Amino acid sequence: MKYHLVVPTIMTNPKQEFDCLKQLVTQFDASSLDFTIYFVANIPIREFTEYKPTDSRIVKSVSNLEFSISKAINSIYEEINYEDSDILGFIQSDTFFKNSNWIVDLTNILINPEYNAGVLGLRPHRSCNIIEEGINYKSKFNIHPCEWSDGVMIFTGKTFRTIGAFDENYFGDCESQDFCYQVKEAGMINYWCSDDTSYFGYVNRTTDFKGKVRLNRDEFSKKVRESRIYLAEKWSR
């Protein structure tokens, strides 16, 4: 089993994003994982171009489509070889964890057929309909079946092949939601793995939505509005 994880970036806070990558490498090494982290910029901003990865398992690339997480993810999985049993997904570049075991715990849920897991996430969303109270996982945290969650998304190579690429009609928002809806339609269960900060210590350090973009904020806001309209129209069945 190998991990192929994408960290999309628009270089809002370069130091913070480099620290995120460094922590991920340290935590994955602590669990002796076989991994590659793909650090993908939408456009070649200077700090990204000048950044020299501190580890050979951090691979830089540019997707050349501004504001698009979907394109960043697809640009990697369309080019690399991965097995059905490999772990794929993406981690936002402002994400940090106190507990280095988070990736192992999520993986154990994902590969356990008892859960029939499609996508695992760590952040509930206001539009996330959590129907069940949750399942306690080894007295560590609760996992809640839900329509979708985000912040972190992991899934197997088999799931990605089943669903296909992320929809590139989304810019800046809703791509995670759309992908999870498709996973649910395919008969798998998405889970939000709850975190009260005492276990995972998961946090997104960017304080607001607009803070996630560095350039062309008005254009970004327009793209987000259009993406939300597109999502509503696509799933209003």
JOGI-V148720 format. One record per pair of residues at least 12 apart in sequence whose C-alpha atoms are under 10 Angstrom apart, sorted by sequence separation. I is the first residue (numbers start at 1). J is the second residue. D is the distance in whole Angstrom. If there is no record, write none. Layout:
I/J/D
I/J/D
This chain:
25/37/8
48/60/9
49/61/9
63/75/6
77/89/10
132/144/6
133/145/8
134/146/10
166/178/8
167/179/8
209/221/9
7/20/9
24/37/9
48/61/9
49/62/9
62/75/9
63/76/9
106/119/10
107/120/9
131/144/8
132/145/6
133/146/10
166/179/6
7/21/8
39/53/9
48/62/9
61/75/9
62/76/10
106/120/7
130/144/7
131/145/7
132/146/8
165/179/9
61/76/9
73/88/10
106/121/9
130/145/6
131/146/7
164/179/9
21/37/8
73/89/8
106/122/10
129/145/9
130/146/5
131/147/9
163/179/8
166/182/10
21/38/10
44/61/9
45/62/10
73/90/7
129/146/6
130/147/7
163/180/9
21/39/8
37/55/10
43/61/9
44/62/6
72/90/10
128/146/7
129/147/6
130/148/9
164/182/9
36/55/10
37/56/9
38/57/8
39/58/7
40/59/8
41/60/8
42/61/9
43/62/6
44/63/9
128/147/6
129/148/8
130/149/10
160/179/9
163/182/7
164/183/10
36/56/9
37/57/6
38/58/6
39/59/6
40/60/6
41/61/6
42/62/6
43/63/7
44/64/8
87/107/8
124/144/10
127/147/9
128/148/6
129/149/10
162/182/10
163/183/7
18/39/10
36/57/5
37/58/5
38/59/5
39/60/5
40/61/5
41/62/5
42/63/5
43/64/5
69/90/9
122/143/9
127/148/9
128/149/7
162/183/8
17/39/10
35/57/7
36/58/6
37/59/6
38/60/6
39/61/6
40/62/5
41/63/6
42/64/5
43/65/7
44/66/10
121/143/10
124/146/9
125/147/10
127/149/9
128/150/10
163/185/10
34/57/9
35/58/9
36/59/7
37/60/9
38/61/7
39/62/8
40/63/7
41/64/8
42/65/5
43/66/6
69/92/10
87/110/9
120/143/9
121/144/10
124/147/10
125/148/8
126/149/10
153/176/8
160/183/9
163/186/8
40/64/10
41/65/9
42/66/5
43/67/9
87/111/9
120/144/10
124/148/8
125/149/6
150/174/10
152/176/10
159/183/8
162/186/8
3/28/10
41/66/9
42/67/7
86/111/10
120/145/9
121/146/10
123/148/9
124/149/5
125/150/8
150/175/10
151/176/9
41/67/9
42/68/7
85/111/8
120/146/10
123/149/6
124/150/7
125/151/9
150/176/6
41/68/9
42/69/8
119/146/10
121/148/8
122/149/7
123/150/5
124/151/9
149/176/8
150/177/8
153/180/10
159/186/9
41/69/9
109/137/9
115/143/10
117/145/9
119/147/10
120/148/8
121/149/5
122/150/6
123/151/5
148/176/8
149/177/7
155/183/10
25/54/9
40/69/9
42/71/8
119/148/8
120/149/7
121/150/5
122/151/6
123/152/7
148/177/6
159/188/9
3/33/8
4/34/9
5/35/8
6/36/9
7/37/7
8/38/8
9/39/7
10/40/9
11/41/8
18/48/10
25/55/8
42/72/7
89/119/9
91/121/10
115/145/9
118/148/10
119/149/8
120/150/8
121/151/6
122/152/6
123/153/9
147/177/8
148/178/9
150/180/9
2/33/7
3/34/6
4/35/6
5/36/6
6/37/6
7/38/6
8/39/6
9/40/6
10/41/6
11/42/9
22/53/9
40/71/10
41/72/7
88/119/10
89/120/9
90/121/10
119/150/9
120/151/10
121/152/5
122/153/8
147/178/10
148/179/9
149/180/8
1/33/9
2/34/5
3/35/4
4/36/5
5/37/5
6/38/5
7/39/5
8/40/5
9/41/5
10/42/6
11/43/9
15/47/10
21/53/9
22/54/8
25/57/8
40/72/6
89/121/10
105/137/9
120/152/8
121/153/5
122/154/10
148/180/5
1/34/7
2/35/6
3/36/6
4/37/6
5/38/6
6/39/6
7/40/6
8/41/6
9/42/7
10/43/7
11/44/10
14/47/7
18/51/9
21/54/9
22/55/8
25/58/8
39/72/9
40/73/8
105/138/10
119/152/10
120/153/6
121/154/7
147/180/7
148/181/7
1/35/9
2/36/8
3/37/8
4/38/7
5/39/9
6/40/7
7/41/9
8/42/8
9/43/9
10/44/9
11/45/7
13/47/10
14/48/8
18/52/10
21/55/9
38/72/9
39/73/10
109/143/9
119/153/6
120/154/5
121/155/9
146/180/9
147/181/7
10/45/8
11/46/9
18/53/9
38/73/9
40/75/9
105/140/9
118/153/10
119/154/6
120/155/7
147/182/10
148/183/9
155/190/10
9/45/10
11/47/7
18/54/9
22/58/9
40/76/9
105/141/10
118/154/8
119/155/5
147/183/9
148/184/9
173/209/10
11/48/7
14/51/9
21/58/8
39/76/10
106/143/10
118/155/6
119/156/8
147/184/7
172/209/10
10/48/9
38/76/7
117/155/8
118/156/8
146/184/9
153/191/10
9/48/9
117/156/9
153/192/10
118/158/10
119/159/8
152/192/10
172/212/9
118/159/7
119/160/10
148/189/9
149/190/8
150/191/10
172/213/9
117/159/9
118/160/9
147/189/8
148/190/6
149/191/7
150/192/8
146/189/7
147/190/6
148/191/7
149/192/6
110/154/8
111/155/9
145/189/6
146/190/6
147/191/8
148/192/7
149/193/9
110/155/7
111/156/8
144/189/10
145/190/6
146/191/5
147/192/9
110/156/8
144/190/8
145/191/5
146/192/7
107/154/8
143/190/10
144/191/5
145/192/7
146/193/10
173/220/10
106/154/8
107/155/9
143/191/6
144/192/5
145/193/9
172/220/7
173/221/10
106/155/10
107/156/9
128/177/9
142/191/10
143/192/6
144/193/6
171/220/8
172/221/8
127/177/9
142/192/8
143/193/4
144/194/7
152/202/10
171/221/10
172/222/10
173/223/8
174/224/8
7/58/10
35/86/10
39/90/10
103/154/9
142/193/6
143/194/6
151/202/9
171/222/9
172/223/7
173/224/6
6/58/10
34/86/10
35/87/9
38/90/9
39/91/10
125/177/10
141/193/7
142/194/5
143/195/9
151/203/9
152/204/10
171/223/6
172/224/6
173/225/9
175/227/8
5/58/10
6/59/9
7/60/10
8/61/10
9/62/10
37/90/9
141/194/6
142/195/8
151/204/8
170/223/8
171/224/6
172/225/9
173/226/9
174/227/7
175/228/10
178/231/7
6/60/10
8/62/9
37/91/10
39/93/9
140/194/10
141/195/7
142/196/10
169/223/10
170/224/8
171/225/9
172/226/10
173/227/6
174/228/7
177/231/9
178/232/10
181/235/9
8/63/9
121/176/10
140/195/9
141/196/8
170/225/10
171/226/8
172/227/8
173/228/7
174/229/10
10/66/8
95/151/8
137/193/9
170/226/8
171/227/6
172/228/10
174/230/9
175/231/9
178/234/9
10/67/8
94/151/9
95/152/8
119/176/10
134/191/9
136/193/10
141/198/9
169/226/9
170/227/5
171/228/9
174/231/7
178/235/9
9/67/9
10/68/9
92/150/9
93/151/10
134/192/9
135/193/9
136/194/10
140/198/10
141/199/7
169/227/7
170/228/8
173/231/10
174/232/10
8/67/10
9/68/10
10/69/10
91/150/9
92/151/6
93/152/10
134/193/9
140/199/7
141/200/9
168/227/10
170/229/10
8/68/9
9/69/8
90/150/9
91/151/7
92/152/7
119/179/9
120/180/9
134/194/9
140/200/9
170/230/8
8/69/6
90/151/9
91/152/5
92/153/9
119/180/7
130/191/9
169/230/8
170/231/8
7/69/9
8/70/9
90/152/6
91/153/7
118/180/8
130/192/9
169/231/9
6/69/10
8/71/9
9/72/9
89/152/8
90/153/5
91/154/8
8/72/6
89/153/5
90/154/7
118/182/10
119/183/7
128/192/9
7/72/9
8/73/7
88/153/8
89/154/4
90/155/9
118/183/6
119/184/9
6/72/8
7/73/8
88/154/6
89/155/6
117/183/9
118/184/7
6/73/6
24/91/10
87/154/7
88/155/5
89/156/8
117/184/10
124/191/10
125/192/10
5/73/9
6/74/10
87/155/6
88/156/6
89/157/9
118/186/9
123/191/10
124/192/6
6/75/10
31/100/8
86/155/9
87/156/5
88/157/6
118/187/9
119/188/8
120/189/9
121/190/8
122/191/8
123/192/7
124/193/9
6/76/8
21/91/10
27/97/9
30/100/7
31/101/7
33/103/10
85/155/10
86/156/6
87/157/6
88/158/9
117/187/10
118/188/5
119/189/7
120/190/6
121/191/6
122/192/6
123/193/8
124/194/8
5/76/9
6/77/9
20/91/10
24/95/9
27/98/10
29/100/9
30/101/8
33/104/9
85/156/6
86/157/5
87/158/9
88/159/9
89/160/9
116/187/9
117/188/6
118/189/5
119/190/5
120/191/5
121/192/5
122/193/5
123/194/7
124/195/10
4/76/9
5/77/10
20/92/9
21/93/8
23/95/10
24/96/8
27/99/8
28/100/7
31/103/9
84/156/6
85/157/6
86/158/8
87/159/10
88/160/8
116/188/6
117/189/5
118/190/5
119/191/6
120/192/6
121/193/6
122/194/6
123/195/8
4/77/9
20/93/6
21/94/10
23/96/8
24/97/9
27/100/5
28/101/8
31/104/7
83/156/9
84/157/4
85/158/7
87/160/10
115/188/9
116/189/6
117/190/6
118/191/8
119/192/9
120/193/7
121/194/9
122/195/7
19/93/9
20/94/7
21/95/9
23/97/8
26/100/8
27/101/7
28/102/10
82/156/10
83/157/6
84/158/4
85/159/9
115/189/7
116/190/9
117/191/7
17/92/9
18/93/8
19/94/9
20/95/6
21/96/9
23/98/10
27/102/9
28/103/8
82/157/7
83/158/7
84/159/8
115/190/9
4/80/9
17/93/5
18/94/9
19/95/10
20/96/6
24/100/8
27/103/8
28/104/9
81/157/10
82/158/9
84/160/9
115/191/9
4/81/10
16/93/8
17/94/6
19/96/9
20/97/9
23/100/9
84/161/8
4/82/8
16/94/7
17/95/8
83/161/10
84/162/10
122/200/9
3/82/9
14/93/9
16/95/9
17/96/10
24/103/10
123/202/9
2/82/8
13/93/9
14/94/10
16/96/10
77/157/9
110/190/10
122/202/8
123/203/9
1/82/9
2/83/8
12/93/9
13/94/8
110/191/9
122/203/9
123/204/9
1/83/8
3/85/10
4/86/7
5/87/8
6/88/8
7/89/9
8/90/8
9/91/10
11/93/9
12/94/9
109/191/10
1/84/9
2/85/8
3/86/6
4/87/6
5/88/5
6/89/6
7/90/6
8/91/8
9/92/8
10/93/9
77/160/9
1/85/6
2/86/5
3/87/5
4/88/5
5/89/5
6/90/5
7/91/5
8/92/7
9/93/6
77/161/10
109/193/10
1/86/5
2/87/6
3/88/6
4/89/7
5/90/5
6/91/6
7/92/6
8/93/7
9/94/9
1/87/7
2/88/9
3/89/9
4/90/9
5/91/7
6/92/9
7/93/6
90/176/10
6/93/9
7/94/10
77/164/10
78/165/8
106/193/8
7/95/10
77/165/8
105/193/10
74/164/9
75/165/9
74/165/6
73/165/8
74/166/7
73/166/7
74/167/9
71/165/9
72/166/10
74/168/9
70/165/8
71/166/8
73/168/10
105/200/10
70/166/5
71/167/8
72/168/10
69/166/9
70/167/6
71/168/6
102/199/9
103/200/10
69/167/10
70/168/5
71/169/9
99/197/9
101/199/9
102/200/6
68/167/10
69/168/8
70/169/8
71/170/9
98/197/8
99/198/9
100/199/10
101/200/8
102/201/9
3/103/10
68/168/7
70/170/7
71/171/9
97/197/9
98/198/9
99/199/7
100/200/8
102/202/9
68/169/9
69/170/8
70/171/8
98/199/8
99/200/5
100/201/9
68/170/7
69/171/7
70/172/9
97/199/9
98/200/6
99/201/6
65/168/10
67/170/9
68/171/5
69/172/7
70/173/10
97/200/6
98/201/4
99/202/8
3/107/10
67/171/5
68/172/6
69/173/8
70/174/10
96/200/9
97/201/5
98/202/7
66/171/8
67/172/5
68/173/9
69/174/10
70/175/6
96/201/8
97/202/5
98/203/9
65/171/9
66/172/9
67/173/9
69/175/7
70/176/9
96/202/6
97/203/7
68/175/9
69/176/9
95/202/7
96/203/6
97/204/9
95/203/6
96/204/7
70/179/10
94/203/8
95/204/5
96/205/8
94/204/5
95/205/7
93/204/8
94/205/5
95/206/9
92/204/8
93/205/9
94/206/6
93/206/9
94/207/10
94/212/9
93/212/9
92/212/10
7/152/10
67/213/8
6/153/10
5/153/9
67/215/10
5/154/8
66/215/10
67/216/10
4/154/10
66/216/10
3/154/10
4/156/10
67/219/9
3/156/9
4/157/9
67/220/7
3/157/10
66/220/9
1/156/10
2/157/10
68/223/10
67/223/8
67/224/9
16/205/9
16/206/9
13/206/9
12/206/9
13/211/9
12/211/7
13/212/9
12/212/6
13/213/9
11/212/9
12/213/6
13/214/8
10/212/8
11/213/8
12/214/5
9/212/9
10/213/7
11/214/7
12/215/8
9/213/9
10/214/7
11/215/9
10/215/9
